[in-house]
């Protein structure tokens, strides 16, 4: 199954999302501790030329990704605002993903998750 624990951060009074540095999520029966990339520069860098801190990286907000400059393949999971997986894709270095219109975040995990 591709069930995730909901994003429980909520909106601030100004309509901004506040995230902790890590988020624990469940993907296909596995619990993952994911580093959060929610600033312009952390989202821009992603996992380029580095390993994830924890099990993966959650990019918020995000609807599309690329793997240019990466040294390894990833499995990416697109999440809606409720934390549900709405798209999954294995990506090798040098690829561009489709834009997933209803996505709110993308979780990148090193390697292939069948």
C-alpha distance (Angstrom), angle and dihedral (degrees) to the residues before:
residue distance angle dihedral
X1 . . .
X2 3.79 . .
X3 3.80 99.2 .
X4 3.78 119.1 146.2
X5 3.76 131.9 -166.0
X6 3.82 107.6 -106.3
X7 3.77 120.3 -100.8
X8 3.80 99.4 -105.4
X9 3.76 100.3 -173.6
X10 3.80 97.8 97.1
X11 3.76 130.9 -167.4
X12 3.79 123.6 -61.3
X13 3.79 121.1 -130.3
X14 3.83 87.4 -92.9
X15 3.81 92.6 53.8
X16 3.82 95.3 -106.4
X17 3.78 124.1 135.1
X18 3.81 115.9 -124.6
X19 3.78 116.4 -158.7
X20 3.77 131.9 -174.0
X21 3.82 117.2 -126.5
X22 3.83 91.4 -99.7
X23 3.79 133.8 28.1
X24 3.80 125.3 -162.0
X25 3.80 112.1 -141.1
X26 3.78 136.9 170.3
X27 3.81 118.7 -128.8
X28 3.78 121.7 178.2
X29 3.79 92.4 -22.7
X30 3.82 95.0 -46.6
X31 3.80 122.8 110.4
X32 3.80 110.5 -138.5
X33 3.81 130.0 -168.7
X34 3.79 104.3 -145.1
X35 3.78 129.1 -166.6
X36 3.82 111.5 -129.5
X37 3.81 121.2 -125.5
X38 3.80 105.3 -169.0
X39 3.80 104.8 140.0
X40 3.80 124.9 82.5
X41 3.82 93.8 -107.8
X42 3.81 97.4 41.6
X43 3.82 90.0 49.8
X44 3.82 91.3 46.0
X45 3.81 93.1 51.5
X46 3.78 97.7 40.1
X47 3.81 109.0 158.1
X48 3.81 96.6 -28.9
X49 3.82 109.0 145.3
X50 3.81 93.8 -12.0
X51 3.79 143.6 80.1
X52 3.81 121.0 -114.1
X53 3.80 117.2 -98.3
X54 3.78 99.9 -125.0
X55 3.79 122.2 -2.7
X56 3.78 98.3 -41.0
X57 3.79 148.4 -27.5
X58 3.81 126.4 -91.9
X59 3.82 112.5 -156.1
X60 3.82 113.0 -157.7
X61 3.01 123.6 -141.5
X62 3.79 100.7 16.0
X63 3.80 138.9 138.9
X64 3.84 101.7 168.4
X65 3.81 137.0 25.3
X66 3.79 141.1 -174.4
X67 3.79 133.6 -151.6
X68 3.80 99.7 -147.1
X69 3.81 110.7 140.1
X70 3.81 93.3 17.9
X71 3.80 120.5 129.5
X72 3.81 97.6 -153.1
X73 3.81 140.8 33.4
X74 3.81 121.8 -98.1
X75 3.76 140.1 -161.1
X76 3.80 110.7 -132.1
X77 3.80 126.1 -158.6
X78 3.81 120.0 -164.0
X79 3.81 113.8 -149.5
X80 3.77 131.3 -161.7
X81 3.83 121.8 -138.7
X82 3.82 89.7 -85.9
X83 3.81 91.7 57.6
X84 3.83 95.0 -108.5
X85 3.81 120.1 142.1
X86 3.80 108.2 -114.2
X87 3.82 98.8 168.6
X88 3.81 136.9 15.6
X89 3.81 127.2 -166.9
X90 3.81 136.9 172.7
X91 3.81 109.6 -140.2
X92 3.80 131.4 -168.4
X93 3.83 121.2 -154.2
X94 3.80 113.8 -74.3
X95 3.81 99.1 32.6
X96 3.82 134.7 122.7
X97 3.80 120.3 -143.9
X98 3.77 125.6 -138.5
X99 3.81 116.5 -100.6
X100 3.79 108.1 -103.8
X101 3.80 103.7 -149.8
X102 3.81 98.5 -156.1
X103 3.82 95.9 42.6
X104 3.78 121.9 117.5
X105 3.82 100.0 176.9
X106 3.81 140.7 10.9
X107 3.80 124.9 -144.2
X108 3.80 114.9 -154.4
X109 3.82 117.9 -160.1
X110 3.80 123.0 -175.6
X111 3.79 113.7 -110.6
X112 3.76 131.7 1.4
X113 3.79 123.4 -43.3
X114 3.81 105.3 -167.4
